[in-house]
Amino acid sequence: MSKKILFSVLVLSLMSFSLFKGEKKETKVLLSTEYGNIKIKLFNETPQHRDNFIKLVKEGFYNETLFHRVIKDFMIQGGDPDSKNAQKGESLGEGDVGYTIPAEFNTNLIHKKGALAAARQPDNVNPQKRSSGCQFYIVQGRKFTTEEIEKIEKSKEGRIKYTDEQYKAYQTIGGYPPLDMDYTVFGEVIEGLDVVDKIAAVKRDRKNRPIEDVKMTIKIIK
C-alpha cells in the first residue's frame, strides 16, 4: 500500500471515529454593544440550551434587546423580548418566549467570570430549575477566598466537588460560585471580558436597569 493511500485511509478513519463519537464543532457568537464586542463560545455539553440559543440568534430575536438588569460584581442580564421598545424606567424582566428548557447542570461548567448562563424563575414556582427560553446573563462576579468556596461547596450538599483548577479560577479570575448547580451554564466569553466590566459599571436605577439603554445584537460567527 502506497504512503498516499495509507494517509487517505488514516484520514477517513479519523473522520469516521469523530462522527462515531458524536463530536461537534463548538459554535461561537458575537454579541455587539456600544461598549464593544463580546465573543462567546457555546458548550456542546448543554445541547438543548445551545440549540435554542442558536435558533433565537439566527432568527434575530436578540437584536435591539437590552441588558435590562446589571449588578456590579455579579452579572449583566438580557434577552427579555419586552425590552426592545421599552420606555425609560419601565420595569423589565418578565418577558419570555412561552417555553422553558430543562436544566442541564454539569459540574465541569461553573460560574467563573465570563460564564454565559440561563436565567430562570425562582425555586418556589420552578422547583425543577428549568431555564428561561430566552433570558440569559453573563457573569462578572468577584474573587473568592478558599474559605468562602469551601463554605459554598458544603452548602451544595454533594452536588458539586470543586477541583483544584476550579478553586484557582474562582480565586484568581473570579466569578459567582453560589449559582453553581442551580442555574445552567451553557457558554463562556472568550474575548471581551473588559466589555462585560464596562457594562457592569454603568449607572442604573433602583431596579438595576441601566439609566441609559445598553442595546445588543448577536450573530453566529465561525
C-alpha contacts under 8 A as a table, 3 or more apart, distances in Angstrom:
res1	aa1	res2	aa2	distance
1	M	5	I	6.48
1	M	6	L	6.44
2	S	5	I	5.30
2	S	6	L	6.12
3	K	6	L	4.97
3	K	7	F	6.03
4	K	7	F	5.19
4	K	8	S	6.34
5	I	8	S	5.07
5	I	9	V	6.23
6	L	9	V	5.13
6	L	10	L	6.27
7	F	10	L	5.10
7	F	11	V	6.24
8	S	11	V	5.13
8	S	12	L	6.22
9	V	12	L	5.20
9	V	13	S	6.07
10	L	13	S	5.01
10	L	14	L	6.20
11	V	14	L	5.19
11	V	15	M	6.22
12	L	15	M	5.04
12	L	16	S	6.08
13	S	16	S	5.10
13	S	17	F	6.10
14	L	17	F	5.00
14	L	18	S	6.19
15	M	18	S	5.14
15	M	19	L	6.27
16	S	19	L	5.09
16	S	20	F	6.02
17	F	20	F	4.96
17	F	21	K	6.12
18	S	21	K	5.10
18	S	22	G	6.34
18	S	23	E	5.61
19	L	22	G	5.05
19	L	23	E	6.13
20	F	23	E	7.73
24	K	44	N	7.19
26	E	41	K	6.74
26	E	42	L	6.30
26	E	43	F	6.61
26	E	44	N	6.47
27	T	41	K	6.00
27	T	42	L	5.52
27	T	43	F	7.72
27	T	220	I	7.48
27	T	221	I	7.58
27	T	222	K	7.27
28	K	39	K	7.02
28	K	40	I	5.51
28	K	41	K	4.44
28	K	42	L	6.03
28	K	220	I	6.10
28	K	221	I	5.55
28	K	222	K	6.39
29	V	39	K	5.91
29	V	40	I	5.28
29	V	41	K	6.55
29	V	42	L	7.79
29	V	218	I	6.62
29	V	219	K	5.51
29	V	220	I	4.41
29	V	221	I	5.29
30	L	37	N	6.71
30	L	38	I	5.84
30	L	39	K	4.64
30	L	40	I	6.32
30	L	218	I	5.52
30	L	219	K	5.43
30	L	220	I	6.38
30	L	221	I	6.48
31	L	37	N	5.72
31	L	38	I	5.03
31	L	39	K	6.25
31	L	40	I	7.55
31	L	216	M	6.50
31	L	217	T	5.71
31	L	218	I	4.42
31	L	219	K	6.79
32	S	36	G	6.09
32	S	37	N	4.43
32	S	38	I	6.31
32	S	216	M	5.49
32	S	217	T	5.29
32	S	218	I	6.31
33	T	36	G	5.28
33	T	37	N	6.08
33	T	214	V	6.91
33	T	215	K	5.99
33	T	216	M	4.94
33	T	217	T	6.92
34	E	214	V	7.32
34	E	215	K	7.47
35	Y	195	V	6.04
35	Y	198	K	6.89
35	Y	199	I	7.14
36	G	192	G	7.54
36	G	195	V	5.83
37	N	191	E	7.98
37	N	192	G	6.09
37	N	195	V	6.85
38	I	189	V	6.73
38	I	190	I	7.80
38	I	191	E	5.76
38	I	192	G	4.46
38	I	193	L	7.14
38	I	195	V	6.72
38	I	196	V	7.66
39	K	189	V	5.78
39	K	190	I	5.70
39	K	191	E	4.96
39	K	192	G	6.32
40	I	116	L	7.95
40	I	187	G	6.66
40	I	188	E	5.49
40	I	189	V	4.36
40	I	190	I	5.59
40	I	191	E	7.10
41	K	187	G	5.39
41	K	188	E	5.46
41	K	189	V	6.36
41	K	190	I	6.59
42	L	50	R	6.07
42	L	186	F	5.99
42	L	187	G	4.14
42	L	188	E	6.70
43	F	46	T	5.81
43	F	47	P	7.39
43	F	50	R	6.64
43	F	186	F	5.35
43	F	187	G	5.07
43	F	188	E	7.93
44	N	47	P	5.40
44	N	50	R	6.87
45	E	106	N	7.86
45	E	186	F	7.69
46	T	49	H	5.69
46	T	50	R	6.05
46	T	104	E	5.83
46	T	186	F	5.71
47	P	50	R	4.90
47	P	51	D	5.87
48	Q	51	D	5.35
48	Q	52	N	6.11
48	Q	101	I	7.15
48	Q	102	P	7.92
48	Q	104	E	7.94
49	H	52	N	5.23
49	H	53	F	6.06
49	H	101	I	7.02
49	H	104	E	7.87
49	H	186	F	6.42
50	R	53	F	5.27
50	R	54	I	6.18
50	R	186	F	6.65
51	D	54	I	5.09
51	D	55	K	6.12
52	N	55	K	5.09
52	N	56	L	6.32
52	N	133	G	7.49
53	F	56	L	5.22
53	F	57	V	6.12
53	F	134	C	7.39
54	I	57	V	5.11
54	I	58	K	6.09
54	I	220	I	7.57
55	K	58	K	5.26
55	K	59	E	6.31
56	L	59	E	5.06
56	L	60	G	6.36
56	L	61	F	5.24
56	L	62	Y	7.14
56	L	134	C	7.80
57	V	60	G	5.11
57	V	61	F	5.88
57	V	62	Y	6.38
57	V	218	I	6.12
57	V	219	K	5.97
57	V	220	I	7.10
58	K	61	F	7.59
58	K	219	K	6.95
58	K	220	I	7.26
60	G	63	N	5.50
60	G	217	T	7.97
60	G	218	I	7.44
60	G	219	K	7.80
61	F	81	P	7.67
62	Y	65	T	5.40
62	Y	79	G	6.13
62	Y	81	P	7.49
62	Y	216	M	7.03
62	Y	217	T	6.04
62	Y	218	I	6.32
63	N	215	K	7.89
63	N	216	M	5.85
63	N	217	T	4.13
63	N	218	I	6.23
64	E	84	K	5.61
64	E	215	K	5.40
64	E	216	M	5.46
64	E	217	T	6.00
65	T	78	G	7.27
65	T	79	G	6.29
65	T	80	D	6.79
65	T	81	P	6.41
65	T	82	D	7.93
65	T	83	S	5.43
65	T	84	K	4.54
65	T	215	K	5.61
65	T	216	M	5.87
65	T	217	T	7.51
66	L	78	G	5.75
66	L	79	G	6.90
66	L	80	D	7.38
66	L	83	S	5.74
66	L	84	K	6.70
66	L	213	D	6.57
66	L	214	V	5.43
66	L	215	K	4.46
66	L	216	M	6.09
67	F	70	V	6.97
67	F	76	I	6.50
67	F	77	Q	5.36
67	F	78	G	4.21
67	F	79	G	7.26
67	F	209	R	7.77
67	F	210	P	7.73
67	F	213	D	7.58
67	F	214	V	5.62
67	F	215	K	6.52
67	F	216	M	7.48
68	H	76	I	7.97
68	H	77	Q	6.19
68	H	78	G	5.60
68	H	80	D	7.68
68	H	83	S	7.16
68	H	92	L	6.50
68	H	93	G	7.14
68	H	208	N	7.55
68	H	209	R	4.99
68	H	210	P	6.62
68	H	213	D	7.86
68	H	214	V	7.70
69	R	76	I	6.00
69	R	77	Q	5.07
69	R	78	G	6.86
69	R	93	G	7.77
69	R	207	K	7.51
69	R	208	N	5.15
69	R	209	R	4.81
69	R	210	P	7.08
70	V	75	M	6.19
70	V	76	I	4.47
70	V	77	Q	6.18
70	V	199	I	7.49
70	V	200	A	5.67
70	V	202	V	7.97
70	V	204	R	7.39
70	V	208	N	5.47
70	V	209	R	6.20
70	V	210	P	6.77
71	I	74	F	5.44
71	I	75	M	5.57
71	I	76	I	6.33
71	I	200	A	6.02
71	I	201	A	7.95
71	I	208	N	6.44
72	K	75	M	6.59
72	K	140	Q	7.36
72	K	141	G	7.59
72	K	200	A	4.87
72	K	201	A	5.90
73	D	140	Q	5.61
73	D	141	G	4.29
73	D	142	R	5.42
73	D	200	A	7.46
74	F	139	V	6.14
74	F	140	Q	5.26
74	F	141	G	4.15
74	F	142	R	7.16
74	F	175	G	7.64
74	F	176	Y	6.84
75	M	137	Y	6.34
75	M	138	I	5.55
75	M	139	V	4.34
75	M	140	Q	4.94
75	M	141	G	6.34
75	M	200	A	6.92
76	I	137	Y	5.42
76	I	138	I	5.44
76	I	139	V	6.65
76	I	140	Q	7.41
76	I	196	V	7.47
76	I	199	I	7.30
76	I	200	A	6.12
77	Q	119	A	7.99
77	Q	135	Q	7.33
77	Q	136	F	5.78
77	Q	137	Y	4.07
77	Q	138	I	6.53
78	G	135	Q	5.76
78	G	136	F	5.68
78	G	137	Y	6.17
79	G	83	S	7.95
79	G	134	C	5.62
79	G	135	Q	4.22
79	G	136	F	6.02
80	D	83	S	5.56
80	D	84	K	7.90
80	D	92	L	7.29
80	D	93	G	5.91
80	D	94	E	7.07
80	D	95	G	4.98
80	D	96	D	6.36
80	D	134	C	6.96
80	D	135	Q	5.72
81	P	84	K	5.97
81	P	95	G	5.64
81	P	96	D	6.58
81	P	97	V	7.95
82	D	85	N	6.99
82	D	86	A	6.56
82	D	92	L	7.02
82	D	93	G	7.94
82	D	94	E	7.85
82	D	95	G	5.40
83	S	86	A	4.92
83	S	92	L	6.58
86	A	90	E	6.31
87	Q	90	E	5.43
88	K	211	I	7.67
89	G	205	D	7.69
89	G	209	R	7.53
89	G	211	I	7.48
91	S	207	K	7.45
92	L	95	G	7.36
96	D	99	Y	7.52
96	D	132	S	7.02
96	D	133	G	6.58
96	D	134	C	6.24
96	D	135	Q	7.31
97	V	133	G	5.97
97	V	134	C	6.52
98	G	133	G	7.41
99	Y	132	S	7.25
99	Y	133	G	5.63
100	T	130	R	6.04
100	T	131	S	5.43
100	T	132	S	4.96
100	T	133	G	4.70
101	I	130	R	5.46
101	I	131	S	4.95
101	I	132	S	6.46
101	I	133	G	5.99
102	P	128	Q	7.73
102	P	129	K	7.51
102	P	130	R	4.74
102	P	131	S	6.31
103	A	128	Q	7.41
103	A	129	K	6.09
103	A	130	R	5.03
103	A	131	S	6.17
103	A	183	Y	7.40
103	A	184	T	5.96
104	E	184	T	5.74
104	E	185	V	7.96
105	F	109	L	7.74
105	F	181	M	5.59
105	F	182	D	7.62
105	F	183	Y	7.36
105	F	184	T	5.43
105	F	185	V	7.27
106	N	109	L	5.43
106	N	110	I	7.84
106	N	181	M	7.18
106	N	184	T	7.90
106	N	185	V	7.97
107	T	110	I	6.69
107	T	160	I	5.91
107	T	161	K	7.75
107	T	162	Y	7.99
107	T	180	D	7.96
107	T	181	M	7.16
109	L	185	V	6.05
109	L	186	F	7.62
110	I	115	A	7.29
110	I	166	Q	7.89
110	I	177	P	7.11
110	I	180	D	5.83
110	I	185	V	6.60
111	H	114	G	7.79
111	H	115	A	5.43
111	H	117	A	7.95
111	H	139	V	6.70
111	H	175	G	5.62
111	H	176	Y	5.43
111	H	177	P	5.69
111	H	179	L	6.76
111	H	180	D	6.12
111	H	185	V	6.89
112	K	115	A	5.69
112	K	139	V	6.95
112	K	140	Q	7.98
112	K	141	G	7.58
112	K	169	A	6.67
112	K	170	Y	6.18
112	K	173	I	7.15
112	K	174	G	5.82
112	K	175	G	3.93
112	K	176	Y	6.24
112	K	177	P	7.25
113	K	138	I	7.95
113	K	139	V	5.21
113	K	140	Q	4.99
113	K	141	G	6.01
113	K	142	R	7.74
113	K	173	I	6.30
113	K	174	G	5.41
113	K	175	G	4.19
113	K	176	Y	7.44
114	G	138	I	5.86
114	G	139	V	5.15
114	G	140	Q	6.19
114	G	175	G	7.67
114	G	188	E	5.42
114	G	189	V	4.82
114	G	190	I	7.80
114	G	193	L	6.43
114	G	196	V	7.83
115	A	138	I	5.59
115	A	139	V	5.33
115	A	185	V	6.53
115	A	186	F	7.74
115	A	187	G	6.00
115	A	188	E	4.32
115	A	189	V	6.33
116	L	136	F	7.05
116	L	137	Y	5.89
116	L	138	I	4.68
116	L	139	V	6.71
116	L	185	V	5.73
116	L	186	F	5.88
116	L	187	G	4.72
116	L	188	E	5.09
116	L	189	V	7.14
117	A	136	F	5.62
117	A	137	Y	5.47
117	A	138	I	6.42
117	A	139	V	7.90
117	A	183	Y	6.75
117	A	184	T	5.48
117	A	185	V	4.10
117	A	186	F	5.60
117	A	187	G	6.87
118	A	131	S	5.68
118	A	132	S	6.36
118	A	134	C	7.80
118	A	135	Q	6.22
118	A	136	F	4.35
118	A	137	Y	6.31
118	A	183	Y	6.41
118	A	184	T	5.65
118	A	185	V	6.60
118	A	186	F	7.49
119	A	131	S	5.97
119	A	132	S	5.64
119	A	135	Q	5.46
119	A	136	F	4.96
119	A	137	Y	6.50
119	A	183	Y	7.02
120	R	129	K	7.04
120	R	130	R	6.53
120	R	131	S	4.71
120	R	132	S	4.85
120	R	135	Q	7.66
120	R	183	Y	7.53
121	Q	125	V	6.74
121	Q	126	N	5.91
121	Q	129	K	7.50
121	Q	130	R	7.77
121	Q	131	S	7.54
121	Q	132	S	7.38
122	P	125	V	5.96
122	P	126	N	5.75
122	P	127	P	7.70
122	P	129	K	7.52
123	D	126	N	4.56
123	D	127	P	4.57
123	D	128	Q	7.46
123	D	129	K	6.40
124	N	127	P	6.15
126	N	129	K	5.43
126	N	130	R	6.63
127	P	130	R	7.91
129	K	182	D	6.71
129	K	183	Y	7.06
131	S	183	Y	7.47
131	S	184	T	7.23
132	S	135	Q	5.63
132	S	136	F	7.71
138	I	196	V	7.62
139	V	175	G	6.32
139	V	176	Y	7.13
140	Q	174	G	7.68
140	Q	175	G	5.99
140	Q	176	Y	7.79
140	Q	196	V	6.76
140	Q	197	D	6.81
140	Q	200	A	7.46
141	G	174	G	5.96
141	G	175	G	4.07
141	G	176	Y	5.08
142	R	170	Y	7.92
142	R	173	I	7.79
142	R	174	G	4.63
142	R	175	G	5.25
142	R	176	Y	6.78
143	K	170	Y	5.70
143	K	171	Q	5.11
143	K	172	T	6.27
143	K	173	I	6.48
143	K	174	G	3.92
143	K	175	G	6.41
144	F	148	E	6.09
144	F	149	I	6.50
144	F	170	Y	5.67
144	F	171	Q	5.10
144	F	174	G	6.46
144	F	175	G	7.83
145	T	148	E	5.16
145	T	149	I	6.29
145	T	170	Y	7.87
145	T	171	Q	5.90
146	T	149	I	5.21
146	T	150	E	6.12
146	T	167	Y	7.14
146	T	171	Q	7.26
147	E	150	E	5.13
147	E	151	K	6.22
148	E	151	K	5.17
148	E	152	I	6.27
149	I	152	I	5.07
149	I	153	E	6.02
149	I	167	Y	7.25
149	I	170	Y	7.98
149	I	177	P	7.27
150	E	153	E	5.02
150	E	154	K	6.19
151	K	154	K	5.17
151	K	155	S	6.35
152	I	155	S	5.04
152	I	156	K	6.53
152	I	177	P	7.10
152	I	178	P	6.20
153	E	156	K	5.28
153	E	157	E	7.32
153	E	158	G	7.66
153	E	160	I	6.64
153	E	161	K	6.60
153	E	162	Y	7.23
154	K	157	E	5.61
154	K	158	G	7.18
156	K	159	R	5.47
156	K	160	I	6.57
157	E	160	I	7.77
158	G	161	K	6.79
159	R	181	M	6.98
160	I	181	M	7.35
162	Y	165	E	7.94
162	Y	166	Q	5.76
162	Y	167	Y	6.36
163	T	166	Q	5.10
163	T	167	Y	6.27
164	D	167	Y	5.08
164	D	168	K	6.19
165	E	168	K	5.06
165	E	169	A	6.21
166	Q	169	A	4.98
166	Q	170	Y	6.35
167	Y	170	Y	5.38
167	Y	171	Q	6.19
168	K	171	Q	4.99
168	K	172	T	5.92
168	K	173	I	7.87
169	A	172	T	5.34
169	A	173	I	5.20
169	A	174	G	6.22
170	Y	173	I	5.71
170	Y	174	G	4.26
170	Y	175	G	5.77
170	Y	176	Y	7.74
170	Y	177	P	7.64
171	Q	174	G	5.77
176	Y	179	L	6.33
176	Y	180	D	7.87
177	P	180	D	5.35
179	L	182	D	5.49
179	L	183	Y	5.99
180	D	183	Y	6.34
180	D	184	T	7.88
181	M	184	T	6.94
189	V	192	G	6.85
189	V	193	L	6.78
190	I	193	L	7.81
192	G	195	V	5.17
192	G	196	V	6.75
193	L	196	V	5.02
193	L	197	D	6.41
194	D	197	D	5.01
194	D	198	K	6.29
195	V	198	K	4.97
195	V	199	I	6.26
196	V	199	I	5.28
196	V	200	A	6.09
197	D	200	A	5.07
197	D	201	A	6.27
198	K	201	A	5.26
198	K	202	V	6.78
199	I	202	V	5.53
199	I	214	V	7.75
202	V	210	P	6.38
202	V	211	I	7.89
203	K	210	P	5.72
203	K	211	I	5.87
203	K	212	E	7.75
204	R	207	K	7.61
204	R	208	N	5.16
204	R	209	R	5.13
204	R	210	P	3.95
204	R	211	I	4.86
204	R	212	E	7.91
205	D	208	N	5.16
205	D	209	R	5.49
205	D	210	P	6.32
205	D	211	I	6.07
206	R	209	R	7.43
210	P	213	D	5.96
210	P	214	V	7.08
